[in-house]
Amino acid sequence: MAFEIYIPSSLTFQDYIGISQCARTLADGYDRKDKSRVRASLAPTIIVDYSKVVPEWGRKTFAADVFVEEWLGPTHLGVKALATQHLLGAPYFKSVSEEEIVVEWQQLASHGRRVEGEDYAHPMCKIDEISDGRSWMQQIFVKVDGQWRISEIRPEVLYHTGDFLKVGRPDGERSA
């Protein structure tokens, strides 16, 4: 059987821009450790399914504010020694309706561990450990007050370089 390429008939240009801006705002919020950006991109409730990246993290449902505090907290992307860049490639629209849009992005999530004792705020701070993950990132968008917001995040890893969990360990933990 041949793969059928889905071409959404009801996707407007405004919807496309709204989805793109929202997804980019989330990625930028992660990388800048900016809680207001992350929060602005989310629906009131968010499902996060990391079962295909870190199985023990599994699938969880969060109130948006709780997700922001946890995800940008000291055990995830809020680790001060951790530098990240989440790059989104071409989107593939899996389904489009008036109420929900499902998009799968190509993604490169780059993680670098800054050298202890360096000035973490300096953009040229040395990195001594890296882990890059190539993945598909599925996001589900719903309308909130007329704007598209992310209600579900589900990455699926293609491959990783380096040790993702080791690089992202909490501040103060020594490398094994």
Backbone as numpy.savetxt, mean C-alpha at the origin, in Angstrom:
# Nx Ny Nz CAx CAy CAz Cx Cy Cz
-9.06 -22.20 -23.31 -9.90 -21.02 -23.31 -9.01 -19.78 -23.31
-9.38 -18.81 -24.09 -8.60 -17.58 -24.22 -8.97 -16.61 -23.10
-8.00 -15.83 -22.67 -8.25 -14.78 -21.68 -9.03 -13.66 -22.34
-10.10 -13.22 -21.71 -10.89 -12.12 -22.22 -10.50 -10.85 -21.46
-10.07 -9.85 -22.17 -9.70 -8.58 -21.56 -10.97 -7.80 -21.23
-11.09 -7.42 -19.96 -12.25 -6.67 -19.50 -12.08 -5.21 -19.86
-13.04 -4.67 -20.58 -13.06 -3.25 -20.93 -14.30 -2.63 -20.28
-14.10 -1.83 -19.22 -15.28 -1.27 -18.55 -16.01 -0.28 -19.45
-17.31 -0.43 -19.53 -18.10 0.47 -20.39 -18.60 1.69 -19.64
-18.58 1.62 -18.31 -19.15 2.73 -17.53 -18.11 3.56 -16.79
-16.84 3.32 -17.02 -15.79 4.07 -16.33 -15.62 5.44 -16.98
-15.85 6.48 -16.19 -15.68 7.83 -16.72 -14.23 8.28 -16.51
-13.83 9.30 -17.20 -12.50 9.87 -17.00 -12.38 10.40 -15.58
-13.44 11.01 -15.06 -13.43 11.52 -13.68 -13.23 10.39 -12.68
-13.88 9.24 -12.94 -13.68 8.07 -12.07 -12.21 7.63 -12.13
-11.67 7.56 -13.33 -10.28 7.13 -13.51 -9.32 8.05 -12.75
-9.52 9.36 -12.87 -8.68 10.32 -12.15 -8.88 10.16 -10.65
-10.12 10.01 -10.20 -10.39 9.84 -8.78 -9.71 8.62 -8.19
-9.77 7.51 -8.90 -9.11 6.26 -8.47 -7.59 6.46 -8.43
-7.05 7.04 -9.48 -5.59 7.23 -9.56 -5.10 8.15 -8.45
-5.79 9.26 -8.23 -5.39 10.20 -7.18 -5.48 9.56 -5.80
-6.53 8.80 -5.58 -6.72 8.16 -4.28 -5.63 7.11 -4.02
-5.35 6.26 -5.00 -4.31 5.23 -4.85 -2.94 5.86 -4.63
-2.65 6.90 -5.38 -1.36 7.58 -5.23 -1.26 8.26 -3.85
-2.37 8.81 -3.36 -2.37 9.44 -2.04 -2.04 8.42 -0.95
-2.59 7.21 -1.07 -2.27 6.17 -0.10 -0.78 5.83 -0.16
-0.26 5.59 -1.36 1.17 5.25 -1.51 2.06 6.37 -0.97
1.75 7.60 -1.30 2.53 8.73 -0.79 2.44 8.85 0.73
1.25 8.60 1.27 1.07 8.63 2.72 1.94 7.59 3.41
1.99 6.39 2.84 2.88 5.35 3.38 4.32 5.84 3.39
4.79 6.31 2.24 6.20 6.65 2.08 6.62 7.89 2.85
5.71 8.84 3.01 6.00 10.06 3.77 5.66 9.91 5.25
5.09 8.74 5.59 4.63 8.47 6.96 3.66 9.57 7.40
2.75 9.89 6.49 1.81 11.00 6.66 0.41 10.44 6.91
0.01 10.46 8.17 -1.28 9.89 8.56 -2.45 10.57 7.87
-2.38 11.88 7.66 -3.51 12.58 7.04 -3.71 12.14 5.59
-2.63 11.86 4.87 -2.77 11.36 3.49 -3.37 9.96 3.47
-2.83 9.10 4.34 -3.36 7.73 4.39 -4.84 7.77 4.72
-5.22 8.53 5.74 -6.62 8.59 6.15 -7.51 9.14 5.05
-7.02 10.15 4.32 -7.82 10.76 3.25 -8.16 9.78 2.14
-7.37 8.75 1.98 -7.58 7.79 0.88 -8.52 6.64 1.24
-8.92 6.54 2.50 -9.63 5.36 2.98 -11.12 5.56 3.17
-11.87 4.48 2.92 -13.27 4.41 3.31 -13.33 4.29 4.84
-14.48 4.49 5.46 -14.56 4.40 6.92 -14.11 3.05 7.49
-14.31 1.98 6.72 -13.85 0.65 7.11 -12.96 0.12 6.01
-11.85 -0.51 6.41 -10.89 -1.00 5.43 -10.56 -2.46 5.74
-10.57 -3.28 4.70 -10.14 -4.68 4.81 -8.73 -4.75 4.25
-7.83 -5.34 5.02 -6.44 -5.51 4.60 -6.15 -7.00 4.58
-5.81 -7.52 3.41 -5.55 -8.95 3.26 -4.11 -9.15 2.80
-3.23 -9.42 3.75 -1.82 -9.65 3.46 -1.48 -11.14 3.48
-2.49 -12.00 3.39 -2.26 -13.44 3.52 -1.34 -14.00 2.43
-1.23 -13.32 1.29 -0.33 -13.79 0.23 1.03 -13.11 0.27
1.26 -12.27 1.29 2.55 -11.63 1.49 3.18 -12.15 2.78
2.48 -11.96 3.89 2.91 -12.45 5.20 1.70 -13.21 5.76
1.66 -14.53 5.55 0.47 -15.29 5.94 0.00 -15.08 7.37
0.94 -14.88 8.31 0.53 -14.70 9.71 -0.20 -13.37 9.94
-0.06 -12.40 9.04 -0.82 -11.15 9.16 -2.26 -11.37 8.74
-2.47 -12.29 7.79 -3.81 -12.66 7.37 -4.65 -11.54 6.82
-5.95 -11.68 7.05 -6.96 -10.73 6.58 -7.61 -10.10 7.80
-7.63 -8.76 7.85 -8.20 -8.06 8.99 -9.08 -6.91 8.51
-10.07 -6.60 9.31 -10.94 -5.46 9.06 -10.65 -4.41 10.12
-10.48 -3.17 9.67 -10.14 -2.07 10.55 -11.11 -0.91 10.35
-11.38 -0.16 11.40 -11.92 1.19 11.23 -10.76 1.99 10.64
-11.03 2.92 9.76 -9.96 3.64 9.05 -8.95 4.27 10.00
-9.42 4.93 11.05 -8.50 5.59 11.99 -7.60 4.59 12.70
-8.14 3.43 13.02 -7.34 2.38 13.68 -6.28 1.86 12.70
-6.67 1.65 11.44 -5.72 1.20 10.43 -4.55 2.19 10.30
-4.86 3.47 10.22 -3.82 4.50 10.08 -2.84 4.42 11.24
-3.35 4.34 12.46 -2.47 4.29 13.63 -1.63 3.03 13.65
-2.23 1.89 13.29 -1.46 0.64 13.30 -0.46 0.59 12.15
-0.90 0.93 10.95 -0.03 0.77 9.78 1.12 1.78 9.78
0.89 2.96 10.32 1.97 3.93 10.42 2.55 3.95 11.84
2.33 2.88 12.57 2.85 2.74 13.92 4.20 2.04 13.94
4.72 1.77 15.13 6.09 1.30 15.31 6.37 -0.14 14.90
5.35 -0.89 14.45 5.60 -2.26 13.99 5.36 -2.45 12.50
4.96 -1.39 11.81 4.77 -1.48 10.36 5.56 -0.35 9.69
4.89 0.48 8.91 5.59 1.50 8.13 6.05 2.70 8.95
5.64 2.78 10.20 6.06 3.87 11.07 7.42 3.66 11.70
8.06 2.55 11.40 9.42 2.31 11.91 10.31 3.45 11.41
10.95 4.16 12.33 11.74 5.35 11.95 12.92 5.01 11.04
13.50 3.83 11.23 14.66 3.43 10.42 14.26 2.96 9.03
12.96 2.82 8.78 12.48 2.26 7.52 12.15 3.35 6.51
12.78 3.27 5.35 12.43 4.13 4.21 11.70 3.25 3.20
10.65 3.78 2.61 9.90 2.99 1.62 9.57 3.84 0.40
9.30 3.15 -0.69 8.69 3.78 -1.85 7.79 2.75 -2.50
6.51 3.09 -2.58 5.51 2.22 -3.19 5.15 2.82 -4.55
5.55 2.13 -5.59 5.29 2.60 -6.96 4.18 1.78 -7.58
3.19 2.46 -8.12 2.08 1.79 -8.80 2.28 1.89 -10.30
2.17 0.75 -10.97 2.29 0.73 -12.42 0.91 0.79 -13.05
0.81 0.22 -14.20 -0.45 0.28 -14.95 -1.58 -0.41 -14.20
-2.76 0.23 -14.18 -3.91 -0.40 -13.53 -4.61 -1.35 -14.49
-5.20 -2.40 -13.94 -6.11 -3.26 -14.69 -7.45 -3.22 -13.96
-8.45 -2.68 -14.60 -9.78 -2.59 -14.01 -10.45 -3.95 -14.12
-10.75 -4.55 -12.97 -11.35 -5.88 -12.94 -12.87 -5.82 -12.95
-13.43 -4.77 -12.35 -14.87 -4.55 -12.42 -15.17 -3.10 -12.08
-16.21 -2.59 -12.72 -16.62 -1.20 -12.53 -18.13 -1.16 -12.43
-18.62 -0.55 -11.36 -20.05 -0.28 -11.22 -20.20 1.09 -10.58
-21.43 1.52 -10.41 -21.69 2.82 -9.78 -21.22 2.83 -8.33
-21.24 1.66 -7.67 -20.95 1.56 -6.24 -19.53 1.12 -5.92
-18.87 0.42 -6.86 -17.58 -0.19 -6.53 -16.72 -0.33 -7.78
-15.43 -0.06 -7.61 -14.45 -0.29 -8.67 -13.34 -1.15 -8.09
-13.01 -2.23 -8.79 -11.93 -3.12 -8.38 -10.79 -2.95 -9.39
-9.62 -2.59 -8.85 -8.44 -2.33 -9.69 -7.29 -3.19 -9.19
-6.56 -3.77 -10.13 -5.32 -4.46 -9.79 -4.18 -3.67 -10.44
-3.26 -3.20 -9.59 -2.11 -2.42 -10.04 -0.88 -3.31 -10.09
0.04 -3.00 -10.96 1.39 -3.52 -10.83 2.04 -2.69 -9.73
2.83 -3.32 -8.85 3.41 -2.57 -7.75 4.85 -2.99 -7.48
5.67 -2.00 -7.17 7.00 -2.23 -6.63 7.01 -1.55 -5.27
7.18 -2.34 -4.23 7.26 -1.80 -2.87 8.71 -1.97 -2.41
9.42 -0.86 -2.36 10.84 -0.85 -2.01 10.98 -0.46 -0.54
11.76 -1.27 0.19 11.97 -1.05 1.63 13.47 -0.99 1.89
13.91 0.07 2.56 15.32 0.22 2.91 15.46 0.54 4.38
16.41 -0.09 5.02 16.66 0.15 6.45 17.82 1.11 6.58
17.55 2.26 7.19 18.58 3.28 7.39 19.61 2.80 8.41
20.85 3.25 8.23 21.95 2.88 9.12 21.72 3.53 10.48
21.77 2.72 11.52 21.59 3.22 12.89 22.64 4.29 13.20
22.20 5.35 13.84 23.10 6.44 14.20 23.14 7.56 13.17
22.60 7.31 11.98 22.52 8.35 10.94 21.34 9.27 11.24
21.28 10.41 10.56 20.16 11.33 10.67 19.05 10.83 9.74
18.06 10.17 10.30 16.98 9.58 9.49 16.21 10.61 8.69
16.19 11.85 9.13 15.45 12.90 8.43 16.19 13.40 7.20
17.47 13.12 7.09 18.26 13.59 5.95 18.00 12.69 4.74
17.70 13.27 3.59 17.38 12.45 2.42 18.54 11.57 1.92
19.76 11.92 2.31 20.90 11.11 1.87 21.37 10.15 2.97
20.51 9.88 3.94 20.82 8.93 5.01 21.15 7.58 4.37
22.22 6.97 4.83 22.67 5.70 4.25 21.69 4.56 4.58
21.53 3.69 3.60 20.70 2.49 3.72 21.64 1.29 3.73
21.45 0.37 4.70 22.35 -0.78 4.70 21.65 -2.12 4.48
20.32 -2.14 4.49 19.56 -3.36 4.21 18.41 -2.99 3.30
18.12 -3.85 2.32 17.00 -3.57 1.41 16.16 -4.82 1.19
14.93 -4.58 0.87 14.01 -5.63 0.43 13.01 -4.97 -0.51
12.96 -5.46 -1.72 12.00 -4.95 -2.69 11.01 -6.06 -3.02
9.73 -5.71 -2.99 8.70 -6.66 -3.33 8.00 -6.25 -4.61
7.94 -7.18 -5.53 7.16 -6.97 -6.75 5.85 -7.70 -6.55
4.76 -7.01 -6.85 3.46 -7.61 -6.57 2.38 -7.06 -7.48
1.24 -7.70 -7.38 0.00 -7.13 -7.87 -0.67 -6.58 -6.62
-1.23 -5.41 -6.71 -1.95 -4.81 -5.59 -3.39 -4.60 -6.01
-4.28 -5.40 -5.44 -5.70 -5.19 -5.72 -6.26 -4.23 -4.69
-6.96 -3.22 -5.17 -7.65 -2.27 -4.31 -9.10 -2.22 -4.75
-9.98 -2.20 -3.76 -11.40 -2.02 -4.02 -11.77 -0.62 -3.54
-12.43 0.11 -4.41 -12.83 1.49 -4.14 -14.35 1.55 -4.02
-14.82 2.34 -3.06 -16.25 2.61 -2.90 -16.44 4.12 -2.80
-17.65 4.55 -3.06 -17.94 5.98 -2.96 -18.24 6.37 -1.52
-17.58 7.42 -1.07 -17.80 8.00 0.25 -18.02 9.49 0.02
-19.22 9.95 0.32 -19.56 11.36 0.10 -19.23 11.79 -1.33
-19.52 10.92 -2.29 -19.33 11.23 -3.70 -17.91 11.06 -4.23
-16.98 10.64 -3.37 -15.58 10.46 -3.77 -15.17 9.00 -3.63
-14.32 8.52 -4.54 -13.83 7.15 -4.46 -12.80 7.05 -3.34
-12.98 6.02 -2.48 -12.05 5.76 -1.38 -11.77 4.26 -1.32
-10.62 3.90 -0.81 -10.19 2.51 -0.76 -10.86 1.80 0.41
-11.51 0.66 0.10 -12.16 -0.14 1.14 -11.47 -1.49 1.34
-10.60 -1.86 0.40 -9.87 -3.12 0.56 -8.52 -3.04 -0.14
-7.52 -3.62 0.52 -6.15 -3.69 0.00 -5.73 -5.15 0.05
-5.29 -5.69 -1.11 -4.88 -7.09 -1.15 -3.69 -7.28 -2.10
-2.47 -7.24 -1.56 -1.31 -7.50 -2.41 -1.09 -9.00 -2.60
-0.50 -9.32 -3.74 -0.11 -10.70 -4.04 1.30 -10.66 -4.62
2.23 -11.18 -3.85 3.65 -11.08 -4.21 4.00 -11.93 -5.42
4.78 -11.33 -6.31 5.41 -12.09 -7.39 6.75 -12.62 -6.90
7.57 -11.72 -6.33 8.82 -12.12 -5.67 9.37 -10.98 -4.84
10.25 -11.34 -3.91 10.93 -10.38 -3.04 12.43 -10.52 -3.21
13.12 -9.41 -3.09 14.57 -9.45 -2.89 14.79 -9.06 -1.43
15.80 -9.61 -0.82 16.07 -9.29 0.58 15.05 -9.94 1.49
15.15 -9.61 2.77 14.28 -10.17 3.80 13.32 -9.09 4.27
12.11 -9.10 3.75 11.09 -8.08 4.02 10.86 -7.87 5.51
10.66 -8.94 6.27 10.36 -8.80 7.70 11.58 -8.31 8.48
12.76 -8.74 8.09 13.98 -8.30 8.78 14.21 -6.80 8.56
14.07 -6.35 7.33 14.28 -4.93 7.02 13.25 -4.06 7.74
12.03 -4.54 7.88 10.97 -3.76 8.51 10.82 -3.96 10.01
11.79 -4.62 10.64 11.70 -4.87 12.09 11.56 -3.56 12.86
10.95 -3.63 14.04 10.78 -2.40 14.85 12.12 -1.74 15.20
12.08 -0.43 15.39 13.28 0.30 15.82 13.82 -0.31 17.10
15.14 -0.37 17.19 15.80 -0.90 18.38 16.06 -2.39 18.34
15.35 -3.14 17.48 15.62 -4.56 17.34 16.85 -4.77 16.50
17.69 -5.64 16.92 18.92 -5.96 16.19 18.62 -6.98 15.09
19.37 -6.90 14.02 19.27 -7.86 12.93 19.80 -9.21 13.42
19.12 -10.27 13.03 19.55 -11.62 13.45 20.72 -12.12 12.64
